[in-house]
């Protein structure tokens, strides 16, 4: 079975499944209140570590600074959600044991959140963990949550080109010409006397001319005028993201000079 000291080394490190694929990040260790041995580890999964699931450590092992567990990412991510108040009740442990198909749960065990580097029994340990370790020094580590904000691409809409026909009127001015009749009279002169006397002295006669005119003729021709396409361009803007983060505060007790709260 994996030891408490080994689990201390993987807190905050990657948790992988049997194939070596990353499942999430080891966050907290829970010890059995009766035996004091490690029973559970919580694993942060989801986008930006937004979810935390309980995983039994019975068959877990360390692998190059990582924690290897015999469960898949989907199984861990879908584990029953348990209210985290620093302890697991017997009913909560029983539910988790059933989910992972283990027979250890008997409805009587109780596990407590293990604070790495703290002494005393498991039931006396307080919320949080101290990565300074039990064999390093007597300092207490203060931790706080930090926001890690990223982006993901989602479909925001669609755009398409559609071509349809519309009819409009156009007016164009076209010059046209026509023939009109105009009567011309000329006196009898020596130059035209022969033509004037070439017929009978008196007679009836008709003479006609053909008049012509131009009329507008409309012809239509289809010609290409332009090509249209859709193009995408990236536009960057700034958005504010607001989230709650937790911080650990360290308070001193007793008659100490100076600052009493960190």
GITA-V285052 format. One record per residue. N is the residue number from 1. RES is the residue in three letters. PHI is phi as a letter, one per 20 degrees, with the letter a starting at -180 (* if undefined). OMEGA is omega in radians with two decimals (none if undefined). Layout:
BEGIN
N,RES,PHI,OMEGA  N,RES,PHI,OMEGA
END
This chain:
BEGIN
1,UNK,*,-3.13  2,UNK,f,-3.07  3,UNK,e,3.09  4,UNK,f,-3.14  5,UNK,f,3.11  6,UNK,f,3.14  7,UNK,f,3.09  8,UNK,g,-3.05  9,UNK,f,-3.07  10,UNK,d,3.06  11,UNK,f,-3.10  12,UNK,n,-3.14  13,UNK,d,-3.10  14,UNK,f,2.97  15,UNK,d,-3.09  16,UNK,c,3.09  17,UNK,e,-3.07  18,UNK,f,3.14  19,UNK,e,-3.11  20,UNK,n,3.12  21,UNK,f,-3.10  22,UNK,f,3.10  23,UNK,d,-3.11  24,UNK,r,-3.09  25,UNK,c,3.10  26,UNK,f,-3.03  27,UNK,d,-3.05  28,UNK,c,3.09  29,UNK,d,3.08  30,UNK,d,3.13  31,UNK,d,3.04  32,UNK,f,-3.10  33,UNK,f,-3.09  34,UNK,e,-3.06  35,UNK,e,-3.07  36,UNK,m,-3.13  37,UNK,e,3.11  38,UNK,f,-3.14  39,UNK,c,-3.05  40,UNK,b,2.96  41,UNK,c,3.08  42,UNK,e,-3.07  43,UNK,c,3.08  44,UNK,e,3.12  45,UNK,c,3.10  46,UNK,n,-3.12  47,UNK,f,-3.13  48,UNK,l,3.12  49,UNK,m,-3.05  50,UNK,e,-3.14  51,UNK,d,-3.13  52,UNK,c,-3.07  53,UNK,d,3.08  54,UNK,e,3.12  55,UNK,c,3.09  56,UNK,f,-3.09  57,UNK,d,-3.09  58,UNK,g,-3.11  59,UNK,d,3.13  60,UNK,e,3.10  61,UNK,b,3.09  62,UNK,e,-3.07  63,UNK,b,3.10  64,UNK,l,-3.14  65,UNK,n,3.11  66,UNK,d,3.08  67,UNK,d,-3.14  68,UNK,d,3.14  69,UNK,c,-3.08  70,UNK,e,-3.13  71,UNK,c,-3.12  72,UNK,e,3.14  73,UNK,f,-3.12  74,UNK,f,3.14  75,UNK,f,3.13  76,UNK,f,-3.11  77,UNK,f,-3.09  78,UNK,e,-3.14  79,UNK,f,3.14  80,UNK,g,3.10  81,UNK,f,-3.09  82,UNK,c,3.07  83,UNK,f,-3.04  84,UNK,e,3.09  85,UNK,c,3.14  86,UNK,n,3.12  87,UNK,c,2.96  88,UNK,d,3.10  89,UNK,f,3.08  90,UNK,g,3.14  91,UNK,f,3.13  92,UNK,f,3.11  93,UNK,f,3.14  94,UNK,f,3.13  95,UNK,f,-3.14  96,UNK,f,3.11  97,UNK,f,3.13  98,UNK,f,-3.11  99,UNK,f,-3.12  100,UNK,e,3.07  101,UNK,m,3.14  102,UNK,d,-3.07  103,UNK,d,-3.07  104,UNK,f,-3.05  105,UNK,f,3.10  106,UNK,c,3.12  107,UNK,m,-3.11  108,UNK,c,-3.11  109,UNK,f,3.07  110,UNK,b,-3.10  111,UNK,d,-3.12  112,UNK,c,3.10  113,UNK,f,-3.11  114,UNK,e,3.05  115,UNK,e,-3.08  116,UNK,g,3.10  117,UNK,n,-3.14  118,UNK,d,3.13  119,UNK,e,3.09  120,UNK,n,-3.13  121,UNK,f,-3.10  122,UNK,f,-3.10  123,UNK,f,-3.13  124,UNK,e,-3.06  125,UNK,f,-3.05  126,UNK,e,-3.14  127,UNK,f,3.14  128,UNK,o,3.08  129,UNK,b,-3.07  130,UNK,c,-3.06  131,UNK,f,3.11  132,UNK,f,3.08  133,UNK,n,-3.06  134,UNK,f,-3.05  135,UNK,d,-3.08  136,UNK,e,3.14  137,UNK,b,-3.10  138,UNK,d,3.14  139,UNK,e,3.08  140,UNK,d,-3.14  141,UNK,e,3.06  142,UNK,d,-3.09  143,UNK,d,3.05  144,UNK,b,3.11  145,UNK,e,3.09  146,UNK,c,3.12  147,UNK,e,3.00  148,UNK,c,-3.03  149,UNK,d,3.08  150,UNK,c,3.13  151,UNK,c,3.01  152,UNK,c,-3.13  153,UNK,e,3.08  154,UNK,c,3.14  155,UNK,f,-3.09  156,UNK,d,-3.14  157,UNK,r,3.11  158,UNK,c,3.06  159,UNK,c,3.12  160,UNK,b,3.04  161,UNK,e,3.08  162,UNK,c,-3.10  163,UNK,d,3.08  164,UNK,c,-3.03  165,UNK,d,3.02  166,UNK,c,-3.13  167,UNK,d,3.10  168,UNK,c,-3.13  169,UNK,e,3.07  170,UNK,c,3.09  171,UNK,d,3.14  172,UNK,c,3.12  173,UNK,e,-3.10  174,UNK,c,3.07  175,UNK,f,3.10  176,UNK,c,-3.14  177,UNK,c,3.09  178,UNK,b,3.12  179,UNK,e,3.09  180,UNK,c,-3.13  181,UNK,e,3.05  182,UNK,c,-3.10  183,UNK,e,3.11  184,UNK,d,3.13  185,UNK,d,3.10  186,UNK,c,-3.13  187,UNK,f,3.12  188,UNK,e,3.13  189,UNK,c,3.10  190,UNK,g,-3.09  191,UNK,f,-3.06  192,UNK,d,-3.12  193,UNK,g,-3.13  194,UNK,f,3.12  195,UNK,f,-3.12  196,UNK,f,-3.08  197,UNK,e,-3.04  198,UNK,f,-3.10  199,UNK,d,3.09  200,UNK,f,-3.11  201,UNK,f,3.12  202,UNK,c,-3.13  203,UNK,a,3.02  204,UNK,d,-3.04  205,UNK,b,3.06  206,UNK,c,3.09  207,UNK,b,-3.11  208,UNK,c,3.07  209,UNK,c,3.12  210,UNK,e,3.12  211,UNK,e,3.11  212,UNK,c,3.07  213,UNK,b,3.10  214,UNK,e,3.08  215,UNK,c,3.12  216,UNK,f,3.06  217,UNK,d,-3.09  218,UNK,d,3.04  219,UNK,c,-3.12  220,UNK,d,-3.14  221,UNK,c,3.11  222,UNK,e,-3.12  223,UNK,c,3.05  224,UNK,f,-3.11  225,UNK,d,3.10  226,UNK,a,3.05  227,UNK,d,-3.08  228,UNK,c,3.08  229,UNK,c,3.05  230,UNK,e,3.08  231,UNK,c,3.12  232,UNK,d,3.04  233,UNK,c,-3.10  234,UNK,e,3.09  235,UNK,d,-3.09  236,UNK,d,3.06  237,UNK,c,-3.12  238,UNK,d,3.06  239,UNK,c,3.13  240,UNK,e,3.10  241,UNK,d,-3.12  242,UNK,d,3.11  243,UNK,b,3.10  244,UNK,e,3.07  245,UNK,c,-3.14  246,UNK,d,3.10  247,UNK,c,3.04  248,UNK,e,3.06  249,UNK,d,3.11  250,UNK,d,3.14  251,UNK,d,3.12  252,UNK,d,3.09  253,UNK,c,-3.13  254,UNK,o,-3.10  255,UNK,e,3.13  256,UNK,d,3.11  257,UNK,f,3.01  258,UNK,n,-3.05  259,UNK,f,-3.14  260,UNK,d,-3.12  261,UNK,b,3.14  262,UNK,d,none
END
